[in-house]
Amino acid sequence: MNNKNFNVYLDCGSSRVRAGALNNIDPKNSFYYESDYFFNQLDIELNIHKIITNIEKNTNEYLNDINLMIDNEEILPVDISLSKKFDGSILKKNDIQFLIQDAKQQVLKNYPNQSVIHIIIKNYKIDNINFVSLPENINCNLLSVDIIFICLPKKIIEYYKNLFLKFNILVNQFFCSSYARSLNYKNNFTLSDNISFIDIGFNRTSITSFNNNVINFFHTIPIGGNHVTKDISKVLGLDLIEAEKIKLCFDKNLNYLNKKNISLDLVQKIIFSRVEEILELCFNSINKRNNFEKIVKFKIVLMGEGSSILDNKFKDMINFTHEIDLLEETTQDIFESATKLHAGTNKQEVVLAPKRQIKEGFFEKLFHFFK
């Protein structure tokens, strides 16, 4: 039986699994799930099984397929620019499609172990004039296209496909979770011309930067919340599970710290020093591409579970020269982001057409533009 009333999305993190069963007829009658925190990645299968059981029970539908949101330290962003000369005639969509396909083939040739999960057009330059979106009926002598490819290793894609096949479930599409969420949340900060979202994950931190509401770059650094846990474990001589508990509740469980004879000030110093390092690395990456010294208005927003240890009362204790906002996310927010991206609301993204569409022309099989 196919899912007729619900579209199901899963967000598989390195320490938690979330799911949303979104009702197509009555969105208010949707269901959301969140696993307990797990430290061992081997526990992911058990947590997925529990969530699938709950989804099928509450929706009264067999779960045949899902869309999967994922953030992983091996996600690879690749920027590429291509140019092509034309004869001054009206630029056609097929011309753009050829360039994008050529760029994609170059990426796959240079990174043969990667699969492309997002194709984002940063900029069109037509005869030295920049365009955010492709204009209609424009004559062109020289076309340049700047593209971001977000790639995921084939081994990870196969891992998750095989994992869900154990439950007779197909994965329809993969989404980069931090990218999808930043696209959704940026609309809450319309007064900022330049905004960067920093998503502190388990073993990596993702940066998605926007300039005048247009994505400027996507980048990852191999440091995340798990490094904070390891710092606490090493300095205090605790196992990783106990260190994780202290990290998540260091200001809410003072009796536990006192019982262990652990100084709250010391715990704060350990956590904040690593967070400050992450923020500085992120800002250096952002500044290289934006040159904030020449920009009057910009904003940095922290999101993700790794930033949840810093609620607003600790912002002033972080030794960081730029103002940061902390974004509180709900499970519903996460899957709202995925559904919007899946619906094609991001005009910068080239959406890969489903393979089952076989009656369309060659390029239509590869791309749908600007849904």
Secondary structure, 3 states (H helix, E strand, C coil): CCCCCEEEEEEECCCCEEEEEEECCCHHHCEEEECCCCCCHHHHHHHHHHHHHHHHHHHCCCCCEEEEEECCCCCEEEEEEEEEECCCCECCHHHHHHHHHHHHHHHHHHCCCEEEEEEEEEEEEECCEEECCCCCCCECCEEEEEEEEEEEEHHHHHHHHHHHHCCCCEEEEEEEHHHHHHHHHHHHCCCCCEEEEEEECCCCEEEEEEECCEEEEEEEECCCHHHHHHHHHHHHCCCHHHHHHHHHHCCCCHHHHHHCCCCHHHHHHHHHHHHHHHHHHHHHHHHHHHCHHHCCCCEEEEECHHHCCCCHHHHHHCCCCCCEEECCCCHHHHHHHHHHHHCCCCCCEEEECCCCCCCCCHHHHHEEECC
